[in-house]
Amino acid sequence: MLRLSELKKGDQARVVGFDEPSTTYARHLLSLGLIPGTRIKVARFAPLGDPVEIQFRGACLVLRPSEARGLQLEKL
């Protein structure tokens, strides 16, 4: 498994789960549709690498690496 910070622009991955699914932020991401099995694509990084924009299910979401640290991914 890898983290969002390990991916590059254009990479695709699948959400495997969360380190701590009971945290408020993890529950918020789940409510937005970022559930296990969801395929994501890294759209772009800000010039200094923070934040990162991901695309999934026809939506775009911008996350700071610190916010997405607990997100477990599998590269496709």
Secondary structure, 3 states (H helix, E strand, C coil): CECHHHCCCCCEEEEEEECCCCCHHHHHHHHCCCCCCCEEEEEEECCCCCCEEEEECCEEEEECCCCCCCEEEEEC
